Amino acid sequence: MHPQTYRSLTRAREFMRHAYSHPVSLPDVAARANLSPYHFLRVYKQAYGETPHAFLTRLRIERAKTLLAKGSHNVTEVCFEVGFSSLGSFSVLFTHRVGLTPSEYRRYARSTFSVPSTVRALFVPSCFITMLYGTQEERNFREAGSMEPAVSSG
């Protein structure tokens, strides 16, 4: 494959990476690569081992997993924020790819990845806490407790 073709494919892939939350059509993506839709589809799959649609779906599911684990959005909000237009389609596809429904994944992620606020405050730099859990205003009621460790007197 010609180096210019790889550059064109990379440009199209970056477009998809940034526009995943919006409707993205094959002709739009192919136009970013200056290729016809059919030729783009063929060379994209040859270069990356998956179709542009599969790549876009994978991006959307990964972003949905992140948002569900963070817990600041409900399943419907996550569905539309990551670019799906149907909650039913999103739920079926998510379940097929992840092995859990979006709600089950949210519960699993929260129980598996959650760290008590006192531990976060003592051992995790605040920049990482903000990056992973958002600011004080973004945290849900359960997490909004004191960041101070409990001290027993005795």
SETORMI-757201 format. One line per field, with one value per atom (N, C-alpha, C, O): chain; atom name; x, y, z. Coordinates in steps of 0.05 Angstrom, whole numbers, plus 32768, in hexadecimal, padded with zeros to 4 digits. Atoms other than C-alpha are relative to their C-alpha. Layout:
chain: c(A,...);
name: c(CA,...);
xx: c(X,...);
yy: c(Y,...);
zz: c(Z,...);
This chain:
chain: c(A,A,A,A,A,A,A,A,A,A,A,A,A,A,A,A,A,A,A,A,A,A,A,A,A,A,A,A,A,A,A,A,A,A,A,A,A,A,A,A,A,A,A,A,A,A,A,A,A,A,A,A,A,A,A,A,A,A,A,A,A,A,A,A,A,A,A,A,A,A,A,A,A,A,A,A,A,A,A,A,A,A,A,A,A,A,A,A,A,A,A,A,A,A,A,A,A,A,A,A,A,A,A,A,A,A,A,A,A,A,A,A,A,A,A,A,A,A,A,A,A,A,A,A,A,A,A,A,A,A,A,A,A,A,A,A,A,A,A,A,A,A,A,A,A,A,A,A,A,A,A,A,A,A,A,A,A,A,A,A,A,A,A,A,A,A,A,A,A,A,A,A,A,A,A,A,A,A,A,A,A,A,A,A,A,A,A,A,A,A,A,A,A,A,A,A,A,A,A,A,A,A,A,A,A,A,A,A,A,A,A,A,A,A,A,A,A,A,A,A,A,A,A,A,A,A,A,A,A,A,A,A,A,A,A,A,A,A,A,A,A,A,A,A,A,A,A,A,A,A,A,A,A,A,A,A,A,A,A,A,A,A,A,A,A,A,A,A,A,A,A,A,A,A,A,A,A,A,A,A,A,A,A,A,A,A,A,A,A,A,A,A,A,A,A,A,A,A,A,A,A,A,A,A,A,A,A,A,A,A,A,A,A,A,A,A,A,A,A,A,A,A,A,A,A,A,A,A,A,A,A,A,A,A,A,A,A,A,A,A,A,A,A,A,A,A,A,A,A,A,A,A,A,A,A,A,A,A,A,A,A,A,A,A,A,A,A,A,A,A,A,A,A,A,A,A,A,A,A,A,A,A,A,A,A,A,A,A,A,A,A,A,A,A,A,A,A,A,A,A,A,A,A,A,A,A,A,A,A,A,A,A,A,A,A,A,A,A,A,A,A,A,A,A,A,A,A,A,A,A,A,A,A,A,A,A,A,A,A,A,A,A,A,A,A,A,A,A,A,A,A,A,A,A,A,A,A,A,A,A,A,A,A,A,A,A,A,A,A,A,A,A,A,A,A,A,A,A,A,A,A,A,A,A,A,A,A,A,A,A,A,A,A,A,A,A,A,A,A,A,A,A,A,A,A,A,A,A,A,A,A,A,A,A,A,A,A,A,A,A,A,A,A,A,A,A,A,A,A,A,A,A,A,A,A,A,A,A,A,A,A,A,A,A,A,A,A,A,A,A,A,A,A,A,A,A,A,A,A,A,A,A,A,A,A,A,A,A,A,A,A,A,A,A,A,A,A,A,A,A,A,A,A,A,A,A,A,A,A,A,A,A,A,A,A,A,A,A,A,A,A,A,A,A,A,A,A,A,A,A,A,A,A,A,A,A);
name: c(N,CA,C,O,N,CA,C,O,N,CA,C,O,N,CA,C,O,N,CA,C,O,N,CA,C,O,N,CA,C,O,N,CA,C,O,N,CA,C,O,N,CA,C,O,N,CA,C,O,N,CA,C,O,N,CA,C,O,N,CA,C,O,N,CA,C,O,N,CA,C,O,N,CA,C,O,N,CA,C,O,N,CA,C,O,N,CA,C,O,N,CA,C,O,N,CA,C,O,N,CA,C,O,N,CA,C,O,N,CA,C,O,N,CA,C,O,N,CA,C,O,N,CA,C,O,N,CA,C,O,N,CA,C,O,N,CA,C,O,N,CA,C,O,N,CA,C,O,N,CA,C,O,N,CA,C,O,N,CA,C,O,N,CA,C,O,N,CA,C,O,N,CA,C,O,N,CA,C,O,N,CA,C,O,N,CA,C,O,N,CA,C,O,N,CA,C,O,N,CA,C,O,N,CA,C,O,N,CA,C,O,N,CA,C,O,N,CA,C,O,N,CA,C,O,N,CA,C,O,N,CA,C,O,N,CA,C,O,N,CA,C,O,N,CA,C,O,N,CA,C,O,N,CA,C,O,N,CA,C,O,N,CA,C,O,N,CA,C,O,N,CA,C,O,N,CA,C,O,N,CA,C,O,N,CA,C,O,N,CA,C,O,N,CA,C,O,N,CA,C,O,N,CA,C,O,N,CA,C,O,N,CA,C,O,N,CA,C,O,N,CA,C,O,N,CA,C,O,N,CA,C,O,N,CA,C,O,N,CA,C,O,N,CA,C,O,N,CA,C,O,N,CA,C,O,N,CA,C,O,N,CA,C,O,N,CA,C,O,N,CA,C,O,N,CA,C,O,N,CA,C,O,N,CA,C,O,N,CA,C,O,N,CA,C,O,N,CA,C,O,N,CA,C,O,N,CA,C,O,N,CA,C,O,N,CA,C,O,N,CA,C,O,N,CA,C,O,N,CA,C,O,N,CA,C,O,N,CA,C,O,N,CA,C,O,N,CA,C,O,N,CA,C,O,N,CA,C,O,N,CA,C,O,N,CA,C,O,N,CA,C,O,N,CA,C,O,N,CA,C,O,N,CA,C,O,N,CA,C,O,N,CA,C,O,N,CA,C,O,N,CA,C,O,N,CA,C,O,N,CA,C,O,N,CA,C,O,N,CA,C,O,N,CA,C,O,N,CA,C,O,N,CA,C,O,N,CA,C,O,N,CA,C,O,N,CA,C,O,N,CA,C,O,N,CA,C,O,N,CA,C,O,N,CA,C,O,N,CA,C,O,N,CA,C,O,N,CA,C,O,N,CA,C,O,N,CA,C,O,N,CA,C,O,N,CA,C,O,N,CA,C,O,N,CA,C,O,N,CA,C,O,N,CA,C,O,N,CA,C,O,N,CA,C,O,N,CA,C,O,N,CA,C,O,N,CA,C,O,N,CA,C,O,N,CA,C,O,N,CA,C,O,N,CA,C,O,N,CA,C,O,N,CA,C,O,N,CA,C,O,N,CA,C,O,N,CA,C,O,N,CA,C,O,N,CA,C,O,N,CA,C,O);
xx: c(8011,8000,8012,8027,7FF1,8019,7FFF,7FEA,7FFF,802F,7FEA,7FDF,8015,7FFE,7FE5,7FD4,8019,7FC5,7FFE,7FE9,8000,7FDA,7FFA,7FEC,8005,7FDB,7FE2,7FD6,801D,7F95,7FEF,7FDB,800F,7F7C,8003,7FEF,7FFB,7F9B,7FEF,7FE4,8011,7F78,7FE3,7FD5,801B,7F36,7FFB,7FE6,8003,7F41,8000,7FF0,8000,7F51,7FE5,7FDB,801B,7F11,7FEC,7FDC,8013,7EEA,8004,7FF1,7FF9,7F0E,7FF5,7FEC,800A,7EF9,7FE2,7FD5,801C,7EB3,7FEE,7FD7,800F,7E9D,7FE5,7FD3,801A,7E65,7FEB,7FD4,8013,7E44,7FFB,800A,8004,7E25,8017,801D,7FE9,7E5E,7FF9,7FF3,8007,7E51,801A,802E,7FEA,7E80,8009,8021,7FF8,7E7F,800F,8022,7FF3,7E92,801D,8030,7FE5,7ECD,8012,8029,7FF1,7EE3,8009,8020,7FF8,7EE3,8018,8028,7FE9,7F14,801A,8030,7FE9,7F43,8004,8016,8000,7F35,7FFF,800C,8004,7F1F,7FE2,7FD1,801C,7EDE,7FF8,800A,8008,7EB5,8007,8011,7FF9,7EBF,801E,8026,7FE3,7F0A,800A,801B,7FF9,7F10,7FFB,800C,8008,7EEB,8014,801C,7FEE,7F18,801C,8027,7FE4,7F5B,8001,8015,8000,7F46,8001,8010,8001,7F35,801B,8024,7FE6,7F76,8015,8026,7FEB,7F9F,7FFB,800F,8006,7F7C,7FF4,7FF2,800B,7F5C,7FE3,7FD9,801C,7F17,7FF3,8002,800D,7EE3,7FFE,8001,8004,7ED9,7FE9,7FEA,8017,7E96,8007,7FFF,7FF8,7EB5,8012,8010,7FEF,7EEA,7FEF,7FF3,8011,7EB5,7FEF,7FEC,8010,7E8A,8012,8009,7FEE,7EC6,8007,8007,7FFC,7ED6,7FE9,7FEC,8018,7E8F,7FFB,7FF4,8004,7E8B,8015,800E,7FEC,7ECD,7FFA,7FFE,8007,7EB7,7FE8,7FE7,8018,7E74,8009,7FFF,7FF6,7E99,800D,8008,7FF4,7EC1,7FEB,7FED,8015,7E84,7FEF,7FE7,8010,7E5D,800F,8004,7FEF,7E97,8002,8003,7FFD,7E9D,7FE6,7FE7,8019,7E53,7FF3,7FDF,800D,7E42,7FE9,7FDB,8015,7E11,7FEF,7FFA,8010,7DD6,8004,8011,7FFB,7DD5,7FF6,8003,800B,7DA8,8013,8018,7FEE,7DD6,801A,8023,7FE8,7E13,7FFB,800B,8007,7DF1,8002,800F,8001,7DE5,801A,8022,7FE7,7E26,8016,8027,7FEB,7E50,7FF9,8008,8006,7E2B,7FEC,7FE7,8015,7DF6,7FE5,7FE1,801A,7DB0,7FE9,7FD2,8014,7D8A,800A,801E,7FF9,7D8C,8000,8011,8002,7D76,8018,8023,7FE9,7DAC,801A,802B,7FE8,7DE0,8002,8017,7FFF,7DCC,8006,8016,7FFB,7DCB,801E,802B,7FE5,7E0E,8014,8028,7FEF,7E2E,8001,8016,8002,7E16,800F,801D,7FF3,7E2F,801F,802D,7FE3,7E74,800D,8024,7FF4,7E7F,7FF9,8008,8009,7E58,7FEE,7FE5,8011,7E30,7FEE,7FF6,8010,7DF6,800D,801E,7FF4,7E08,7FFC,800F,8005,7DE7,8011,801C,7FF0,7E0A,801D,802B,7FE4,7E4D,8005,8019,7FFD,7E42,8003,8014,7FFE,7E35,801B,8028,7FE7,7E71,8018,8029,7FE9,7EA0,8001,8017,7FFF,7E8B,8009,8017,7FF7,7E95,801D,802B,7FE5,7ED6,8014,802A,7FED,7EF7,7FFE,800F,8003,7EDD,8014,801B,7FEC,7F0F,7FF4,7FEC,800B,7EF7,800E,8026,7FF5,7F01,8017,8029,7FEA,7F2E,801A,802F,7FE8,7F5E,8009,8021,7FF9,7F5C,800F,8023,7FF4,7F6C,801C,802D,7FE6,7FA7,8015,802D,7FEC,7FC8,8000,8013,8002,7FB2,8003,7FF5,7FFE,7FC9,7FE6,7FD6,8019,7F90,7FFB,7FE4,8004,7F9C,7FF4,7FE4,800C,7F8C,7FE4,7FD3,801B,7F4F,7FED,7FD8,8011,7F34,7FFD,7FE7,8002,7F44,7FED,7FDD,8010,7F22,7FE4,7FD1,801A,7EE9,7FF3,7FDC,800C,7EDD,8004,8011,7FFE,7ED8,7FEB,7FDA,8013,7EB2,7FE3,7FD2,801B,7E74,7FF6,7FDE,8008,7E75,7FFB,7FED,8003,7E78,7FE3,7FD5,801B,7E37,7FFF,8013,8005,7E19,8010,801A,7FF2,7E39,801D,8028,7FE3,7E7F,8005,801C,7FFC,7E73,8007,8008,7FF9,7E87,801C,8029,7FE6,7EC5,8017,8017,7FE7,7F09,8014,8029,7FEE,7F27,7FFF,7FE9,8000,7F3C,7FF4,7FF7,800C,7F16,8016,8026,7FEB,7F41,7FF1,7FDF,800C,7F2E,8010,8028,7FF2,7F3E,8000,7FEC,8000,7F55,801A,801D);
yy: c(7FE8,8000,8019,801A,7FE7,8045,8010,8011,7FF0,8072,8016,801C,7FEC,80A8,7FF4,8002,800D,8076,7FFC,8000,8003,8068,801B,801C,7FE5,80B3,8007,8012,7FFB,80B9,7FF0,7FFA,8011,807F,800A,8009,7FF5,809C,8019,801D,7FE8,80DE,7FF9,8005,8008,80BB,7FF3,7FF7,800D,8091,8015,8012,7FEA,80D0,800F,8017,7FF4,80EF,7FF0,7FFB,8012,80B3,8001,8001,8000,80B5,801A,8019,7FE7,80FE,8004,8013,7FFC,80F9,7FE8,7FE6,8019,80B6,8005,7FF5,7FFA,80D7,800B,8010,7FF5,80F2,7FEB,7FD8,8012,80CE,8002,8019,8000,80BA,7FEC,7FD5,8012,809E,7FF8,8006,8009,8077,8014,8019,7FEB,80AC,8017,8022,7FEA,80E2,7FF8,8008,8009,80B9,7FFC,8004,8005,80A4,801A,801C,7FE6,80ED,800C,801A,7FF6,80FD,7FF3,7FFF,800E,80CA,8005,7FFB,7FFA,80E5,7FE6,7FE3,801A,809F,7FFC,8007,8008,8082,7FEF,7FE2,8011,8060,7FE3,7FD6,801C,801B,7FFB,7FE9,8003,8023,8005,7FF6,7FFA,8042,7FE8,7FE0,8017,8008,7FE9,7FDC,8016,7FD5,8005,7FF3,7FFB,7FF6,8004,7FFD,7FFD,8008,7FE5,7FE1,801B,7FC0,7FF2,7FE4,800C,7FAA,800B,7FFC,7FF4,7FDB,7FFB,7FF6,8001,7FD5,7FE6,7FE1,801A,7F90,8002,7FEE,7FFD,7FAB,8016,8026,7FEC,7FD5,801A,801A,7FE6,801F,7FFF,800A,8003,800D,7FF1,7FF9,800F,7FD9,8011,8010,7FEE,800C,8014,8019,7FEC,8040,7FF4,8000,800E,800F,7FF9,7FFD,8006,7FF9,8019,8018,7FE6,8042,8007,800F,7FF8,804F,7FEE,7FF8,8012,8011,8005,8006,7FFA,8021,801A,801B,7FE7,8068,7FFC,8007,8006,804E,7FF2,7FF8,800D,8020,8014,8012,7FEB,805B,8011,8015,7FEF,8086,7FF0,7FFB,8010,804D,7FFB,7FFC,8005,803E,801A,8018,7FE6,8088,8005,8011,7FFE,8087,801B,801F,7FE6,80CF,8003,8017,7FFF,80BE,7FE6,7FD1,8018,808E,7FF2,7FFD,8010,8058,800E,800E,7FF1,8081,8017,801A,7FEA,80BD,7FF6,8002,800C,8092,7FF7,7FFD,800A,8072,8017,8014,7FEA,80B5,8010,801A,7FF1,80D5,7FF3,8001,800E,80A0,7FFC,7FF0,8000,80A6,7FEB,7FE9,8012,8070,800F,8022,7FF2,8085,7FF0,7FFA,8012,804B,7FF3,7FE6,800C,8035,7FE2,7FD4,801D,7FEF,7FF5,7FE1,800A,7FE7,8002,7FF0,7FFC,8003,7FE9,7FDD,8014,7FD3,7FE4,7FD5,801A,7F96,7FFE,7FE9,8000,7FA8,8000,7FF1,7FFF,7FB9,7FE5,7FDB,801B,7F77,7FEB,7FDB,8013,7F50,8003,7FEF,7FFB,7F71,7FFD,7FF2,7FFF,7F77,7FE7,7FDF,8017,7F3C,8007,7FF5,7FF6,7F66,8016,8023,7FE9,7F96,801A,8018,7FE8,7FDF,8005,800E,7FFD,7FE1,7FED,7FF4,8014,7FA1,8009,8006,7FF7,7FBD,8017,8019,7FE9,7FFE,7FF6,7FFF,800B,7FD6,7FF2,7FF5,800F,7FA9,8013,8010,7FED,7FE3,8010,8014,7FF0,800B,7FEF,7FF9,8011,7FD0,7FF7,7FF3,8009,7FBA,8016,8012,7FEB,7FFC,8016,8028,7FEA,8028,7FFE,7FE9,7FFD,8040,8013,8029,7FEE,805E,801B,801D,7FE5,80A9,8005,8014,7FFB,80A6,7FF4,7FFF,800C,8077,8012,8016,7FEF,80A3,8019,8021,7FE7,80E1,7FFB,800D,8006,80BF,7FF7,7FFE,800D,8099,8007,8000,7FFA,80B5,801E,802D,7FE3,80F9,800C,7FFF,7FF4,8129,8003,8002,7FFE,8132,7FE6,7FE8,8019,80E8,7FFD,7FF2,8001,80EC,8010,8007,7FEE,8126,7FF3,7FF4,800C,8102,7FE9,7FE6,8018,80C1,8005,7FF9,7FFE,80D9,801B,801F,7FE6,8121,8012,800B,7FED,815E,7FFA,7FE9,8004,8163,8002,7FF2,7FFC,817C,7FE8,7FE3,8016,8140,7FE6,7FD4,8019,810A,7FFD,8010,8004,80EA,8002,8005,7FFB,80F0,7FED,7FF5,8014,80B0,8007,8002,7FF9,80C9,801B,8022,7FE4,8110,8004,801B,7FFE,8101,800C,8014,7FF4,811C,7FF0,7FD8,800C,810F,7FFA,7FF0,8004,810D,7FE4,7FD8,801B,80CA,7FFF,8012,8002,80B2,7FF9,7FE8,8004,80B6,7FF7,8004,800A,808C,800A,800B,7FF8,80A6,7FE9,7FDB,8017,8073,7FFA,7FE7);
zz: c(8000,8000,8000,800D,8004,7FEE,801A,8028,7FE7,8029,8001,8016,8001,8012,8008,8014,7FF9,8019,801E,802A,7FE3,8061,800E,8021,7FF5,806F,7FFE,8010,8004,8052,8013,801E,7FED,807B,801D,802C,7FE5,80BA,8004,801A,7FFE,80AC,8004,8015,7FFD,80A4,801C,8028,7FE6,80E3,8017,802A,7FEC,810C,7FFF,8014,8002,80F1,800F,801F,7FF1,810B,801E,802D,7FE4,814D,800E,8025,7FF5,8157,7FFD,800B,8006,813A,8008,7FFF,7FFA,8158,800D,800A,7FF2,8180,7FEE,7FF7,8013,8142,7FEA,7FE7,8016,8107,7FEB,7FE3,8013,80D8,7FEA,7FEF,8016,8093,7FF1,7FF2,800F,8067,7FEB,7FE8,8013,8030,800D,8001,7FF1,8063,8007,8004,7FF8,807D,7FE8,7FE8,8018,8038,7FF3,7FE9,800B,8022,800F,8003,7FF0,805B,7FF6,7FF8,800B,803A,7FE2,7FD6,801D,7FF4,7FF0,7FDB,800E,7FDF,7FFC,800A,8003,7FC4,8017,8023,7FE9,7FFA,7FFD,8010,8003,7FDC,8003,8011,7FFE,7FD3,801D,8027,7FE4,8018,8012,8022,7FF0,8038,7FFC,800F,8006,8015,800B,8018,7FF7,8025,801F,802B,7FE3,806C,800E,8021,7FF4,807C,7FFC,800E,8005,805C,8013,801D,7FEF,8085,801E,802C,7FE3,80C9,8009,8021,7FF8,80C8,800A,8014,7FF9,80D6,7FEF,7FE3,8011,80B2,8010,8028,7FF1,80C3,8013,8029,7FEF,80E0,801A,8030,7FE9,810E,8013,802B,7FF1,8124,8010,8028,7FF4,8132,8017,802C,7FEC,8159,8018,802F,7FEA,8182,8010,8029,7FF2,8193,8012,8029,7FF1,81A8,8018,802E,7FE9,81D4,8016,802D,7FEC,81F6,800F,8027,7FF3,8204,8012,8028,7FEF,821E,801A,802F,7FE8,824E,8013,802B,7FEF,8268,800E,8026,7FF5,8272,8015,8029,7FEE,8293,801A,8030,7FE8,82C3,8010,8029,7FF2,82D4,8010,8026,7FF1,82E8,8000,800F,8000,82D8,7FEC,7FEC,8014,82A0,8003,800A,8000,829C,7FE4,7FD3,8018,8265,7FE7,7FD3,8017,8237,7FF7,7FE0,8007,823B,7FF4,7FE0,800B,822E,7FE3,7FD2,801B,81F2,7FEB,7FD7,8013,81D0,7FFF,7FEB,7FFF,81E7,7FEF,7FE4,800F,81C5,7FE2,7FD4,801C,8183,7FF6,7FDE,8009,8183,8000,800F,8002,816E,800B,800C,7FF5,818D,8019,8019,7FE7,81D5,7FFE,8009,8004,81C1,7FF1,7FF9,800F,818D,8010,800F,7FEF,81BD,8014,8018,7FEB,81F4,7FF5,8001,800C,81C6,7FF8,7FFD,8009,81A7,8017,8017,7FE9,81EA,800E,8015,7FF3,8208,7FF0,7FFC,8011,81CD,8001,8002,8000,81CF,801B,801D,7FE5,821A,8011,8022,7FF1,8234,8018,8026,7FEB,8265,7FF4,7FE1,8009,825B,800A,801C,7FF6,8263,801E,802C,7FE3,82A8,8010,8025,7FF1,82BE,7FFF,8014,8002,82A5,8013,8020,7FEE,82CC,801D,802B,7FE5,830C,8004,8019,7FFF,82FE,8003,8014,8000,82EF,801A,8024,7FE7,832C,8017,8029,7FEA,835A,7FFD,8011,8005,833A,8001,800C,8003,832C,8014,8015,7FED,8364,8017,8021,7FEA,8398,8014,800C,7FEC,83DA,7FFE,7FF9,8002,83DB,8013,800D,7FEE,8418,7FF5,7FF9,800C,83F3,7FE9,7FE6,8016,83B5,800A,7FFF,7FF6,83DF,800B,8009,7FF4,8402,7FEC,7FEF,8011,83C9,7FE3,7FD4,801D,8386,7FFC,8009,8004,836C,7FF6,7FE8,8006,8365,7FE2,7FD9,801D,831A,7FF4,7FE2,8009,8310,800A,7FFB,7FF6,833C,7FEF,7FE7,8011,8313,7FE5,7FDA,801B,82D2,8000,7FED,8000,82E6,800B,8000,7FF2,8312,7FFC,8005,8004,82FD,8018,802B,7FEA,8329,8015,8012,7FEA,836A,7FF6,7FFF,800A,8344,7FF0,7FEF,8012,8315,800F,8005,7FF2,834A,800A,800F,7FF7,835F,801E,802C,7FE4,83A4,8012,8027,7FEF,83BE,8003,8019,7FFF,83AE,800C,8010,7FF8,83C6,801D,8027,7FE4,840E,8003,7FF0,7FFA,8430,7FF4,7FF3,800A,8412,8016,8011,7FEA,8457,800B,800C,7FF5,8473,801C,802B,7FE5,84B0,8014,800F,7FEB,84EF,8019,8023,7FE7,852B,8018,8017,7FE7,8570,8013,8017,7FEE,859F,800C,801B);
